[in-house]
Amino acid sequence: MAQEMSEEEKAQREFFIGLLHGEAFKCMFEPDFDEKARNKCLEATGRLCNSLFLPYAGLSTDVDIDTFIKNFNNAFPGERKLVKIGSVIYYEYFQGTGSHTARGECGCPMIRQSHLKATPLWCKCGTNFEKAMFEAVVKHPVQVELLDSPLTTGSDACRWLIHLKLPVITTGGAEEQ
């Protein structure tokens, strides 16, 4: 079950929100902004957000992957579903089953609380969020494929494949590593 944030975590979150409101982030979504630079920014944002999420969710990455999946599913019953088959995790995030979003809406708290404008580019941040989390658990690089999201495909949920062993992309949606 989700836990209250500590004062330090609250301060980090407020600092993060301040950064997101800054000119640098506004410029990042301008059409002439360098795509590689944008992707680097979204990678850093996803990793930072994940570092705030894990303590809030009460999840430890110092466990084996099967234990982490069980703990993750139990922390958010009905909202997030992770199923591991071999070296691939199928991950579904059903917005609207918890208390914070309507089904089919973006689940990012920064977008949900109107700190950011909703754009499909933010899904790269979410993909990097997942990448950071699973790399922390397995202690090596993983590959994350976004299959669906409300912002990219109009889906009712976000869906990812987490490749614990680095394969060739199967859906044609290559992400920069």
C-alpha positions as CSV (number, residue, x, y, z in Angstrom):
1,M,0.0,0.0,0.0
2,A,1.2,3.5,-0.8
3,Q,2.9,5.4,2.1
4,E,3.0,9.0,3.1
5,M,6.0,10.9,1.7
6,S,8.7,12.0,4.0
7,E,9.5,15.7,4.3
8,E,12.6,15.2,2.2
9,E,10.5,13.4,-0.5
10,K,8.0,16.2,-0.4
11,A,10.7,18.8,-0.9
12,Q,12.2,16.8,-3.8
13,R,8.8,16.6,-5.4
14,E,8.3,20.3,-5.1
15,F,11.7,21.0,-6.5
16,F,10.9,18.6,-9.4
17,I,7.6,20.5,-10.0
18,G,9.5,23.8,-10.0
19,L,11.9,22.4,-12.7
20,L,9.0,21.3,-14.8
21,H,7.4,24.7,-14.7
22,G,10.7,26.3,-15.8
23,E,11.6,27.6,-19.3
24,A,13.9,24.6,-20.0
25,F,11.0,22.2,-19.9
26,K,8.7,24.5,-21.9
27,C,11.4,24.8,-24.6
28,M,11.8,21.0,-24.7
29,F,8.5,20.6,-26.5
30,E,9.1,23.3,-29.1
31,P,9.2,21.8,-32.7
32,D,12.8,22.9,-33.3
33,F,14.2,21.4,-30.1
34,D,16.8,18.8,-30.7
35,E,15.2,15.3,-30.5
36,K,18.3,13.6,-28.9
37,A,18.4,16.3,-26.2
38,R,14.7,16.0,-25.6
39,N,15.0,12.2,-25.2
40,K,17.9,12.7,-22.7
41,C,15.7,15.2,-20.7
42,L,12.8,12.7,-20.7
43,E,15.2,9.9,-19.6
44,A,16.4,12.0,-16.7
45,T,12.9,13.0,-15.8
46,G,11.6,9.4,-15.8
47,R,14.5,8.3,-13.6
48,L,14.0,11.1,-11.1
49,C,10.3,10.5,-10.9
50,N,10.9,6.8,-10.3
51,S,13.3,7.6,-7.5
52,L,10.4,9.5,-5.8
53,F,7.8,6.8,-6.6
54,L,9.6,3.7,-5.1
55,P,9.7,5.0,-1.5
56,Y,6.2,6.4,-1.8
57,A,4.9,3.0,-3.0
58,G,6.9,1.2,-0.3
59,L,8.7,-0.9,-2.8
60,S,12.2,-2.2,-2.4
61,T,14.4,-3.1,-5.4
62,D,16.7,-5.2,-3.2
63,V,14.6,-8.4,-4.0
64,D,14.5,-10.9,-6.8
65,I,12.4,-10.0,-9.8
66,D,9.6,-12.4,-9.0
67,T,9.3,-11.0,-5.4
68,F,9.3,-7.5,-6.8
69,I,6.5,-8.3,-9.2
70,K,4.4,-9.9,-6.5
71,N,5.0,-6.8,-4.2
72,F,4.2,-4.4,-7.0
73,N,1.0,-6.1,-7.9
74,N,0.0,-6.2,-4.2
75,A,0.8,-2.5,-3.7
76,F,-1.7,-1.5,-6.3
77,P,-4.4,-4.2,-6.6
78,G,-6.5,-3.9,-9.7
79,E,-4.5,-0.9,-10.9
80,R,-1.3,-2.4,-12.1
81,K,-0.8,-5.9,-13.4
82,L,2.6,-7.4,-14.1
83,V,2.9,-10.9,-15.5
84,K,6.4,-12.4,-16.2
85,I,6.7,-15.0,-18.9
86,G,10.3,-16.2,-19.4
87,S,12.4,-13.1,-19.6
88,V,9.6,-10.7,-20.6
89,I,7.2,-8.9,-18.3
90,Y,3.9,-7.8,-19.6
91,Y,2.8,-4.7,-17.6
92,E,-0.6,-3.1,-17.7
93,Y,-1.4,0.1,-15.8
94,F,-5.2,0.6,-15.6
95,Q,-5.9,4.2,-14.8
96,G,-9.1,4.8,-13.1
97,T,-9.1,1.7,-10.9
98,G,-7.3,3.6,-8.1
99,S,-8.6,6.8,-6.7
100,H,-6.6,9.3,-8.8
101,T,-7.6,9.1,-12.5
102,A,-10.4,8.2,-14.8
103,R,-9.9,5.1,-17.0
104,G,-8.3,6.1,-20.3
105,E,-6.7,9.2,-19.0
106,C,-3.0,9.7,-18.5
107,G,-1.8,8.4,-15.1
108,C,1.2,10.7,-14.8
109,P,0.6,12.7,-11.6
110,M,2.3,15.8,-13.2
111,I,-0.1,15.7,-16.1
112,R,-3.1,14.7,-13.9
113,Q,-2.5,17.7,-11.5
114,S,-2.1,20.0,-14.5
115,H,1.6,20.8,-13.9
116,L,2.3,19.6,-17.5
117,K,0.5,19.7,-20.8
118,A,-0.5,16.3,-21.9
119,T,1.5,15.2,-25.0
120,P,2.5,11.8,-26.3
121,L,6.1,12.8,-25.8
122,W,5.7,12.4,-22.1
123,C,5.2,8.7,-22.7
124,K,8.9,8.5,-23.2
125,C,9.3,9.8,-19.7
126,G,7.0,7.0,-18.5
127,T,8.9,4.4,-20.4
128,N,12.2,5.6,-18.8
129,F,10.4,5.5,-15.4
130,E,9.7,1.8,-16.0
131,K,13.2,1.2,-17.3
132,A,14.8,2.8,-14.2
133,M,12.7,0.7,-11.9
134,F,13.3,-2.7,-13.5
135,E,17.0,-2.0,-14.0
136,A,17.3,-1.2,-10.3
137,V,15.7,-4.6,-9.5
138,V,17.7,-6.8,-12.0
139,K,20.9,-4.8,-11.7
140,H,21.5,-4.7,-15.5
141,P,20.1,-2.9,-18.6
142,V,16.6,-3.8,-19.7
143,Q,14.6,-2.8,-22.7
144,V,11.1,-1.3,-22.4
145,E,8.6,-1.1,-25.2
146,L,5.5,1.1,-24.9
147,L,2.7,-0.8,-26.6
148,D,-0.3,1.4,-25.7
149,S,-1.2,4.5,-23.8
150,P,-4.1,7.0,-23.6
151,L,-1.8,9.7,-25.1
152,T,-0.3,7.6,-27.9
153,T,-3.0,5.2,-29.1
154,G,-6.1,6.3,-27.2
155,S,-6.0,3.1,-25.2
156,D,-7.8,2.7,-21.8
157,A,-4.5,1.7,-20.2
158,C,-0.7,2.0,-20.5
159,R,0.9,-1.3,-21.6
160,W,4.6,-2.1,-21.8
161,L,6.8,-5.1,-22.5
162,I,9.8,-5.2,-20.2
163,H,12.6,-7.3,-21.7
164,L,14.9,-8.5,-19.0
165,K,17.3,-9.8,-21.6
166,L,18.0,-7.3,-24.4
167,P,16.2,-8.6,-27.5
168,V,15.4,-7.1,-30.9
169,I,12.3,-4.8,-30.6
170,T,9.2,-6.8,-31.7
171,T,6.7,-4.1,-32.4
172,G,8.8,-1.7,-34.5
173,G,8.7,1.0,-31.7
174,A,12.4,1.2,-31.1
175,E,13.4,3.4,-28.1
176,E,16.8,5.0,-27.8
177,Q,19.0,3.2,-25.3
